[in-house]
Amino acid sequence: MVIHSECYPCFLRQVLNACKVIGSDESEKKRVLKEVLAYLKDAPDNLPPPYLSRDVYNIISRITGVEDPYYEIKKESNRTALKLYPELKKRVKEAQDPLFEAVKIAIIGNIIDFGAGHNFTLEDIASFENIPIGINHYSYLKEDISSAKTVLYIGDNAGEVVFDRILLEELYSMGKKIFFAVRAKPIINDATVSDALEAGIQQFAEIVDSGSDGPGIVFDRVTEEFKHLFRDCDVVISKGQGNFETLEDIPRRVYFLLRTKCDVVASILGTRLGDIVILKGGVECADGLLL
């Protein structure tokens, strides 16, 4: 996915949100906005939005002096989600198809934007059960997982990683070797190694620093380890819209679990805004085969 015209005002909204969290005064907000506008004016428009996001947030950090504006929000997100864990786990155990229930719960974690600073209850989560599944390739995912030995799971946000843990536990119980990839450094409310550890991911998967410093997988920054895992693992699962934006045209099979949160992505996927997506993605290579 490349930058669309709708992405530019979104960048500016993100700047204002970050400045609000930081507590910037009006003068600092204007300074940040002006520098971001100058950057966007000359930035390439043939890249995925997360590639530009890393530069936008570097500008915010440099001017404000705050490297991780969402630090406290992320910590609270993890604590809140862990309180919900026992009931979520119970729902999986009681489900007719525990794997499908775990997949839905993982996506519910993507629906709930803890980065917005809102604490959700079990009642809130239950209300999401009626959200339409715009794309449902679960049967393909289940089939590929059944024969897989290794799974690379690319995480998204803090708080959400607890919901991911529910699915990781289910995969672990099926005997899969799992690698859980996170961001190399704080950006927005994306999960880093510390968030994954707080969620208890290390009990069921090997936590991997992807090397990516943007809110998605920025391939010119990822580590050699991540490249090998991405290429060689039997199944790759990608959580969230940012990862979709950077991986949707990558030459290998990827399963995307997300909720469409903007009109641009909804249009690309052919879904309605807000739909749940379980997508078997991938781009055909020259020989007609998916890597």
N, C-alpha and C positions, 0 to 999 in steps of 0.2 A: 504494500500500500504506500502510495506517495502522498505528499502534502496536498490537501484540498483547500479551496478558498475558505471554507468554514473553519479550518484549523487555526487560522491567524487570530480571530477573536477569542478562540479557546485558549491560546497561549496567554493572551492578555488577562483573561479571567483567572487563569492559574496564578499569574503574577500577583494580582490583587488579593487572591485568597492566601497565598503564602505571606504576603506583607501583613495581612490582617492577623495571621497566626503569630508572626514575629512581633507585631505591635509597632510597625513602622509609622512614623508621622507622615503628614501629607507631603512634606518636602522629599522625604526618602522614597515614598511611593512614586512620585513624579520622576525622580532620578532613575529609579529602576525601570519604569515603564519606557522612558525615553531611550535608555540604552538597549532595552529589549527590542523596541521598535526599529532602532538603527540596525541592530543585528538581523532582524527578520527581513528587512528591506533588501539585503544583499545575500541572504542565506539561500542555498540551493533548494529548489522546489521539487526535486526528483528523488527525495529521500523519504523514508517513513517518518512520521511526526516524532517518535521517541528519539530519533537521532538529533533533532533540533532541541528537544526538551532538555537534554543534558546541558547544552550550552546556555539555554534560558535560565536553568536553575543555578548554573555556575555564576551567571551574572547576579542573580539574586543573592547568592551567598557572599560573593565578593563585595558587593555594595553594603549589605546589611551586617556582614561579619558573622552571620549565623549559618553554619554548614548543614545543620539538620533541623529545619524549622518544625518538622512534624514529630520530633523525638518523643515528646510526652504523649502525644496523641497515639503514636504507635504502641507505646508501652501500655496505655490504657486499653487500646484495642485488643491486645493480646490477653490482658487480664479479663476483660469482659467476655471474650470468646471462650476462654478456658472455663468460665463459670457455666457456659452452655454445653460444654463437652459431654458430661454424663448423659444428658437427655438425648443429644444427637447420637451418641453411641447406642443408646437403647433403641432408637428408631431403626438403626441398621440391623441390630440383632433380631428385631421383631418383623422385619420386612420379608415379603415373599421372595424378592430378589435383592439380597443384601448389597451386591455390587452396584445395581442401578440406584438403590437408595443412597449409597455412598457417593455416587457420581452427582446425584441431585443436590446432596448436602454440600458438596464441594462447590457447585455452581451457586448455591444460595450464598456461600461465603463471598462470591464475586458480586452478587446482587447487592449485598449490604456494604455500603461504602463507609467503613469505619473512619476513613480519612476525613470525612466530613464532621467527625466529632460527635456523632449521635450514638448513644448506647441502645442496643436492641435487646428485646426480650424474646423468650420462646414464642410468645403470642405473635410478635412481629414476624418471626421466622415462619410460623405456620401459615401466615397470610400469603406468603410467597408461593405456596404450593399450587395455587391456581394460575400462576403466570404461564402463558403458552410456551410450548417448546417449538420454536420456529424451525429449527433443523434438528432432527433426531437420528443420528447415526450410531446410536448405542449398540445395536446388534453387531455392527462391524467392530466397534471397540471391544466388545465382550469376546468376540471370536478371536481377534488378534491377541488380546491379553491371555486367553486360554492357552495359547501355544508359545507365549513369550517367556523368556527366562530373565530378561533385563528390561527395566523401565526407567526412562529419564523423565522426570516430572519437573516442569519449569514453573516455579511459584510466582505469585503476583504480589499481594499486599500483606502487611502486618494485620493481625487479627484473622484475616482470611486463611492464614496458614494453619490455624487450628481446625478449620473446616476441611482443609486439604489433608490434615492428619487422619481424619476419619476414612478417607479414600485410601490413603497410604497404608493404613492398618489392614484394610480389606485386601489390598494387593499383597501385602506382606504375609497374610494368612494363607494366601494362595501359593506361597513359595517363591515369590518374585524377588529378585535383587533390584533394589530401587535406589536411584540417585535423585536427590532433590536440589535443584539449582536455584540460587538466589542472586540478588544484585551484589556487585562488588563494593558499593558504597551507598550511603543514604541518598535517596532522591524521592521526593514527595513522600508517600507513605508505603513505598515498596519495601518488601521484606528483604532483610540482610541475614547474615549468619546468626546474629544475636537473636533476631525474631524467630528464626526456625528453631533455635535451641530452647527458647522460652516456651514454644509450642510443643516441645517434646518430640520433634521430628526425628532426632538422632536415634530414637529407640527402634525405628522402623526403616530408616533410609540413611544413606550416606549423604551428608550435606555438602554441596559443592558450590564454591564461589565461582559464578559464571565468568567473572571478569567484566561483565557489562556494567557500564556506569550510567545507563539511561533507563527509563521506565519501559523497558522491552529488551529484546536481545539484540544488542548492537554488535554485529558480527566482526567489525573491525577492531573491537576491543576485547572479545572473549578470549579465554585461555585455551591453550592447546588441549588441556584435559577436557574442557567442555566440548571443543570441536570433535574430539574422538568419541565422546559419549553421545553427542548428537548424531554422529554418523553411524555408530556401531550398535547402540541399544536397539533392542527388538521393537519397542514401542516408545514413542515420544508423546507426552501429554503436555499441552501448553495451556496455562490458566490465564484468563483475563484478556482485555481488549488490547493493552499495550503490546503484549507478546504476539497477539494475532497480527497487529499492524506491522510488526517486523518480520514475521515468519510466514505470512499467508502465501507468499509466492516462492518459498524456499524449495529446492529440489529434493524433497524426501517426504514421506508420509508423516503427518503430524495430526494428532487429535486435539482439537481446540474446544475447551470448555469455558464458556463465558456468557455474559448477558450483554446484548447490544445497548450501549449507553450513549451513542451519538448517531445522528442521521446519516453521516458518511458511512460508518461501518454497517449500519442497517441496510443501506442501499447496496453496498458491495455484496453483502450476504443474501440480499433479497428477502429480508425479514422485516418485521415491524420493530420500531423502537421499543426496547424493553424486553424483547423475546429472549428466552433461554436458547442457547446454542450448544449442541453436541455435534461437532463437525469433523468428519474425516477429510482432512485437507491434504494437499500435496500437489506438486507440479511435476508433470511428466518430463522425463529426461529425453535426450536425443534418441535413445534406443527404445523409447516408448514405455519404459519400465519406471516405476517409482522406487527411489532409493530406500 
